[in-house]
Amino acid sequence: MPIIAEHDTWISVDPIIGCPANCSYCYLGPLGLKARQPTPRVTPGRAVEMLCEYLDETRDDLSRDMDSTPVCLGNYTDMLLTATNREYLRGFASELAGAGLARPLVVVTKGRMPRALAEALDALDITIVIFCSQSFHRTTMGLRTERGPVLTPDETFEAGFSCRDFGNITMVHFWRPIVRRCVPSADWAIRTVQRLKASEYRCSVAIGLSAGAGIAQRELIETGLLEERSRACDELWDDEAWADINSAAAAVGYPVYRSTSCAIALATGKAEALGVWDHRRGAAEQCLPCNCPTTQRALCRSQTLQPEVPDEPLSWIANQLGGSTSQLEVLPGRRVRTCGKAQQSLISLTLHKYQIELLPESISAERAWLGRFGREGGND
């Protein structure tokens, strides 16, 4: 559990470990971090110092306008579920603003943003995106999949209003994990999407059920999220549940995405940064089916992935892999195939730095989930 790590969509900053929530599908279970008092490892100031050191180490050859990868605080805790975590968030955001890092700050939470904290964060004049995680399992399933001091579905709808009058904070709904049992009908999906829109969430992001090595599948089976043990290494995706959600999104006129990168792009008014919209990067599954505003689609379509990959990033990739450029095969869509194994962090860093998707023969897993980048099939 490094304090600074490169993830698919963002740079993860994890100075606190332990979460008071106890969700059956959470990757924190096998790590012993569910239903546990959060423990700070470094001060907010030191966490920002470490972030700056990491950026200097990994991006010293890039200008700021060439890389604006967001920063996500607290992937091994919940920054809004305890008073201590909320105060840490305030301190970290203040330090981040003071460091002059022009990167969006992302927080994923099952809690509520207190008014005083929202006012303090908004006054910092930095871009903040709050992903409010709500699966709606409690309204549709007999067994509780989420325990602890987490918001109920009704409280989640109310939380969407909490930052509507702030200019620097955007609320996004994180719909995870979706399974057929938690989306019981098309009518239910329409009513739920209508309430999300009325609650003024900017959009939703739907994520499937993670079933990798870092997930306690026994709990998934006991709660009914999973019927039997799965050999899948990452996300289990329910096409029928998604079809109902996506049809509801189109009917209501509300964006529901399949990529956190798309939600951050919409929230910040920028084109999506990872090429999700490109057909060679899985647009047929990840982009095109989603109900996205026409203005946002036009903004993304105005971007193009440069067809040629310069020698400099290829040399950098080869050096990181401990080989030579002769072992790299450049494919359409700024994808580069390589023999051997590559770490998850390197795949993400290569994507963020150069918009190059690295495709190794195998991936050295560093997290409980593999993510969608770095594999030939994208999301297979």
N, C-alpha and C positions, 0 to 999 in steps of 0.2 A: 504494500500500500504506500507507494511513493507520495510525497507531498505535491509534486508537480508531475503531471503525466499528459501525454498526447492522446486524445480520444478521437473518435470519428469526426464529430462536428466541432469540438471545442478543446481547449486546453483545460484539463481538470486540475483544480487546486484543492487539496484535501488536508488542511491543517488540523481537522477534527475528525475523529473516528468514533463510531457508536451512534445508534439511532434509537430513540425511545419508542418508535413505532415497531410493529411486529407483523409484517405482511408475509403471507405464506409464499408468495412468488419472488421474494426479494433475494438478490445475490448476496446480501449481507449475512444470510443465515449460516451457511457453511463457514463463514469467517468469524462467527461468534459475535457479530456486531448488532444483531437485532435485539430489541427490547433491552437496550443497554444505555447507561448514562453516557452522553457524549464527553469525550476527553480531548481537550486541546493539546496539540503537540508543539506548536510554536505560536508566538504572538501574531496579531494581524500585520504589524509592521514587518516582522521577519518573513511572513508568508509572501508579502508583496516584494520584499527584497529577493527572495528565492525565485519568484516569478520573473523578475527583471533579469536576474542572473541566468535563468534558463533561456529567456528570449535572446539575450546576448550570445549565449552559447550556440543556440540553434538557428538564429536568424540574423546574425551580425552582417551577412552579405546582402540583406534585403532592406529596401527602404520601407517606411511605415505604410505607404500607400499600396505596397505590393502584398502585404499580409495583414489582415485584420481578424485573424482567428479569434472567436469569442473566448472569454474566460468563464468557466463554470465553477462556482464555489460550492463544495460540499457534496461530493458523490458518495461518501461513506458516512453521511449523517443527514439530518434535515435541518436547514438553517433557521427555520421558523417554528420548530416545535418546542424549544426551550428558551427561557429568558437569556441564558448564557450564550446560546447560539445566535439569538437575535442581536445581542450586543456585539458579538464578534462580527456579524455581518455588517453592522454599522461601522465598526472600526476598520474592517478590511476595505469596504467601499470608499471610506474616507482616504485611506492610504493609497488605494488604487487611483483615485482622482488626483491626489497630490503627486503621484509619480508621472502623471501626464500620459498614461497609456490609453490611446484612443481605440479601445476594444470594448465591445458590449460585455456587460457582466450578466451572467445567466445564473439563476437559482431555481432548482427543482424542489418542490415542496408539497407536502400534504397538509400544511398549516395555513394560517391566516396572517396576512400582513397587517400589523397594528398601524393605526393611523399616524401615530407619532413617528414610528420608524419610516413609514412611507414618505412623510414630509421631510425627514432628515435626508433620506436617500435621494429624493427628487431635487433637493437643494444643491446636491453635489454636481449637478449638470453633467452626469455621465449616463450613457444608455444602459438601461436595466431591463431584462426580460425575465419575468417570473413564470415558470412552468408550473401550474397548479395541477397536481396529479390526482385524478379521480377515475376509478375504473367503473363505478356504478354497480359493482358486484353486490353491494348491500341491498340494493333495491330489487335485484332479480334472482339472487341465489339464496338458498336456505342456510348455508354455512358462512360464517365470517371469514373472509380472506385477509382482512386488514383489521388489526387490533392496535390498541394504544391511543394516544391523543391526536388522532387524525380527524380531518373534517368529514362530516357526513355529506352525502350528495347535495342535500338542500343547503348546507353551509358552504359547499363549493360554489354553488350558483350565486350565493350572496357575496362570496369573496371576489367574484368577477367584477363587482361594482367598486371594490375598495380603492382602485387606483385610476378610475376613469377620468378624474379631473387633474391628473398629473401629466406633465409633458414628457418626462424622461423615463417613465415606467410603463411597460406594456404587459398585460396579462394574457397568457396563453394557456389553454387547457391541454393537459397531457392525458390522453385516453389510453391507459395501459394497465394491464394487458387486456386486449379484446379476445374473447372466445365466444363461441356460439351461445353459451348459456347466459352470458351477460348482455347479449343483444337479442332478446327473445323474439322480436318481431319488427317488421318494417314500420308499423305504426308507432311502436315504442321508440324506435330510432328517430322518427320525425319529431315526436314530442320532446325528446331529449335535446336534439340539435336546436330546436326552436328556443328552448330554455337557455342553452349555451349562448346563442346569439343575443337573446334578450338580456343576458347577464353581462354583455359587452366584452366577452373574451374576443381577442382579435382573431383567433383561429384555434383549431385543435390539431393535435398530432396523435394519430392512432398507431400503437405499437403492439406487436404480437406477444405471445407468451414465450419467455425465455426458458429453455430447457437444457442448457449446457452443463458442463461439469461443475460449475459453481452454483448450481441451483439444487435445493433440496426437493427432489421430485416426490418424495413420500408425502410432503405437505400438500403438493399440488393435487395429488390423487385423493387425499383425505378431504380436501375442500371441494372436489369436483371439477377443478379447473382442467385436470388432465385425467383421461380415462384409464390409461395404463402407461407404464414406463416407456419413455421415448429414447431412441438412440441419436436423436438430433443434436447437433453441436451448437445450435443457436436458437433462432426464432421460429416458433410454430405459428403459422399465419392462417387464420380462418377466413377463407374467401367469401363464405356466405354472410358472416357477420359484417365483413367489410362492405359487401355489396349493399346491405341495408343502410349502413352508415353513410356510404358515399352517395346513394340515391337520396337519402334525407338531406345531405349537404347541398346537393344540386337543387332540390325542391325548395329548401329554405333560403338558399343564397348565402351560405356560410362556408368558409374554407375549412376543410379537413385534409390534412396532409399525412404522408407516410414517412416524412423525413424531418427531423428537428432542424436541419439546415434550412429547409424551406420556410419553416415558421419564423426562424430568426431573420431571414431575408425580408419577409413580409413585415415583421415587427419593426425592423430598422429602415425600411424603405429602400433596400438595396437589392441587386440581383443575387440570386442564390450562388454561393461561392464554390461549390464542389462539383458542379457539372451534373447535378441530378437531372437536369432538363435535357441532357444530351442522350440521344437514342443509343449510343454506344456504351452508356453508363447506366442502363436500366430504366430509361425514361418511360418505357411502355408499362412498367409496373409501378415505379416510384413517383412519376411526375404527371404524365398525361391523364390517368384516370381520376386525378384529384380535382376537386372543385376549387380552383384558384381564380382570384379576380383577374379580369382581362388585362388590367393595367400592370399587374405583377407579372403575368405571363409575357407581356410585351417587353417588360424590363429585362427578364431573363433571356428572352429570345434575341435581344439586342447584343448579348454577349456571345462570343465564339471561343471555343477552345483552339488555341493556336495549333495549326496542323503539324508544325515541325517542333521537335524536341531538341533544343540546343545541346551542344557538347558539354557545357558546364554542369547542368544538372545530372546528365548521364554519368559524368566522372564522379560527381558527388555520391550518386547512388552506388556506383561500383565500389567506391572507397568505403562507404558505410557497410557494404556487404562483404568487404574484404576480398574482392575479386577485380576483374577488369571489365571494361565496357564491351568487350567481345562476347561476354556472357549475357548481355542484355539484348532483348529483341523489342524494338519499338513497334507498337501496334496502333491502328487508328484510334482516335479519341484520346490521345495523350495517355495511353496505357503502355506500360513497359513490363514485359514478362522476363522473369529471371529464374534460373535453376536454383535449387536449394531452398533453404528456409529463411524467412524474414520475420522480425518481431512485429507485433501489432503496432507498437509505437512508431516504428520506422515507416510503416505503410501510411499511418495518419500524418506523420510529419512531412513525408514526401508529397502527399496530396495537398496539405495546407501551404507548403512553401512554393511548390511548382505547378500545382494543378495536374500532377502526374499520378495516375493510379498504378501502384506497383502490384504486380501479380506474381507472387512466388509460387514454387511448387507446393510448399506447405507454410503454415503460419505458426509461429511460436506464440502461443496464447499467454497474455499477461493480464487478462481480465476474465470475468465470468461469462462474458458474451463476446462473440467474434466480430459482430458488426457486419455491415454489408459490403465494405470495401476490401479489396485484396483477393477476391475470388472470381474466377472466370464467369461463374453464373450470377454474380452480383449478390442476389439475395437467396440463392439456393442453399 
